[in-house]
Amino acid sequence: MVGVLLVLQAAGFDLLVLWTGAAALLVGIGIGLQQTFNDLICGVIILFERSVMVGRCGGGGRS
């Protein structure tokens, strides 16, 4: 990875633009994945608490 960056810098690319773009992309990915991981952790907690069973209906109908 360091070699690639050195070659890019030697070729005349501005690494500041590369680092800024990478940082913005990673922040966006992090914000986007927050809800996904939140749902995953909540699902695992619900499974371990056994408050929801397979086949159990949540509505007012049959249970």
C-alpha positions in Angstrom: 0.0 0.0 0.0 2.8 2.4 0.9 4.5 1.6 -2.4 1.3 2.4 -4.4 1.1 5.8 -2.6 4.7 6.5 -3.3 4.3 5.7 -7.0 1.1 7.9 -7.1 3.0 10.8 -5.5 6.0 10.4 -7.9 3.5 10.4 -10.8 2.3 13.8 -9.7 -1.0 13.0 -8.0 -1.9 15.1 -5.0 -2.2 12.7 -2.0 -4.2 15.2 0.0 -7.1 14.9 -2.3 -6.8 11.1 -2.1 -6.8 11.1 1.7 -9.7 13.6 1.9 -11.8 11.6 -0.4 -11.0 8.4 1.5 -11.9 10.0 4.8 -15.2 11.3 3.5 -16.0 7.9 2.0 -15.3 6.1 5.3 -17.3 8.5 7.4 -20.3 8.0 5.0 -19.9 4.2 5.2 -19.7 4.4 9.0 -22.8 6.4 9.3 -24.6 4.1 6.9 -23.7 1.0 8.8 -24.7 2.3 12.2 -28.3 1.3 11.8 -27.4 -2.0 10.3 -25.2 -3.0 13.3 -27.8 -1.6 15.7 -30.5 -3.8 14.2 -28.1 -6.8 14.3 -27.2 -6.4 18.0 -30.9 -5.8 18.9 -31.8 -9.0 17.1 -29.2 -11.0 18.9 -30.4 -9.6 22.3 -34.0 -10.5 21.4 -32.9 -14.0 20.5 -31.0 -14.6 23.7 -33.9 -13.1 25.9 -36.3 -15.5 24.1 -39.0 -12.9 24.3 -40.0 -13.8 20.7 -40.5 -17.4 19.7 -40.7 -18.9 16.3 -44.3 -19.2 15.1 -45.6 -16.7 17.7 -47.9 -14.1 16.1 -47.6 -10.5 17.1 -51.1 -9.4 16.0 -54.5 -9.8 17.7 -55.2 -13.1 15.9 -54.2 -16.6 16.7 -51.1 -17.3 18.7 
